[in-house]
């Protein structure tokens, strides 16, 4: 088991003061009264309208979702997806939306499928423009769209930020300028209130910016010093005010969503960071990439909070690509450099267990895990989904093999899984 380093300045008494939350009945951590992820509310909460779902953390409410499938078992429908892309599907009403790329990224589009039968409803292309290079595992359509039920917001890197209506018409297009990103762009946009927030770390002119969701007008843009990163920002509420968290190269930053002003920063990350943070027990949990440390940070500070708000850190074992999942009392992560899953006590960082998921492969997992009905699901690039019982002991229930290469994360709604593989979109249900 891994040794866990605690921040001496906080002390165990202070730690106990804000990590006493217990697991809710659905297995999700009961968010600390002063710190919580800003989840999707209203009609969107019943769908999967953004990266990692309405919770923003891969947590699925309700029951009735099958936990067993194969290339033939529990397959409701299967539809070919043209082009190439690794963006995850999103769901609103009877629509499933995702992005794809053709001709090495020279043509980019949004696709809408009918959720009931998988038929293609429409495809709408982004305007022609700049192209950029990308790592083969990234591609040119990796950013997951987000929707408010009226429009679909899509980031296409150097091609810009776009809004489509639900019939595929381009509503607005915001040119973000030339991008020169290591391995290409990949971070998904965040819909926060009436604005789209996106950050891009690259060789020069790195930034985080906010855009009006109705018009695409830039509201603010803040320079960043980091040069490498593909992550997705999250919005959290801290003691009555909101913060935008950016988890990237070398450190974690928090920004004011109204002005773009930096609020605080915490050191401890590695060079290449992809995972999206999760929130609970009064902390933001940030795996730093490439088997590096995982940081548990108490938000709400000002300036450099490394010595004052870093509650605990684990020295190694973080995922490189997949995000972590916080379910009940425990934080689960897969080290995709070795195919090893780790379970930590979220409040203290104490290692509960580790277990291997299939054959050890370097960079063998890309999809982020989901949790539903007392189980945690990890899918590797070969399309194998490992079903674990959530809890303080390692218990692998079974492995589902869909038989297709799978890099995108699933979307879940109304008792169905929607999984994008390398070539197809697949609906799984009872």
Secondary structure as GFF3:
##gff-version 3
##sequence-region A 1 430
A	DSSP	beta_strand	4	6	.	.	.	ID=ss1
A	DSSP	alpha_helix	11	18	.	.	.	ID=ss2
A	DSSP	beta_strand	35	37	.	.	.	ID=ss3
A	DSSP	three_ten_helix	42	46	.	.	.	ID=ss4
A	DSSP	beta_strand	75	80	.	.	.	ID=ss5
A	DSSP	beta_strand	90	92	.	.	.	ID=ss6
A	DSSP	beta_strand	95	102	.	.	.	ID=ss7
A	DSSP	three_ten_helix	103	105	.	.	.	ID=ss8
A	DSSP	beta_strand	107	114	.	.	.	ID=ss9
A	DSSP	beta_strand	120	125	.	.	.	ID=ss10
A	DSSP	beta_strand	146	147	.	.	.	ID=ss11
A	DSSP	beta_strand	151	155	.	.	.	ID=ss12
A	DSSP	three_ten_helix	157	159	.	.	.	ID=ss13
A	DSSP	beta_strand	161	165	.	.	.	ID=ss14
A	DSSP	beta_strand	170	174	.	.	.	ID=ss15
A	DSSP	beta_strand	190	192	.	.	.	ID=ss16
A	DSSP	beta_strand	195	200	.	.	.	ID=ss17
A	DSSP	beta_strand	207	212	.	.	.	ID=ss18
A	DSSP	beta_strand	218	223	.	.	.	ID=ss19
A	DSSP	beta_strand	234	238	.	.	.	ID=ss20
A	DSSP	beta_strand	241	247	.	.	.	ID=ss21
A	DSSP	beta_strand	251	255	.	.	.	ID=ss22
A	DSSP	beta_strand	262	267	.	.	.	ID=ss23
A	DSSP	beta_strand	278	280	.	.	.	ID=ss24
A	DSSP	beta_strand	283	287	.	.	.	ID=ss25
A	DSSP	beta_strand	294	297	.	.	.	ID=ss26
A	DSSP	beta_strand	303	304	.	.	.	ID=ss27
A	DSSP	beta_strand	310	314	.	.	.	ID=ss28
A	DSSP	beta_strand	325	327	.	.	.	ID=ss29
A	DSSP	beta_strand	330	335	.	.	.	ID=ss30
A	DSSP	beta_strand	340	345	.	.	.	ID=ss31
A	DSSP	beta_strand	351	356	.	.	.	ID=ss32
A	DSSP	beta_strand	370	372	.	.	.	ID=ss33
A	DSSP	beta_strand	375	379	.	.	.	ID=ss34
A	DSSP	beta_strand	384	389	.	.	.	ID=ss35
A	DSSP	beta_strand	396	401	.	.	.	ID=ss36
A	DSSP	beta_strand	411	413	.	.	.	ID=ss37
A	DSSP	beta_strand	416	420	.	.	.	ID=ss38
A	DSSP	beta_strand	424	428	.	.	.	ID=ss39
###
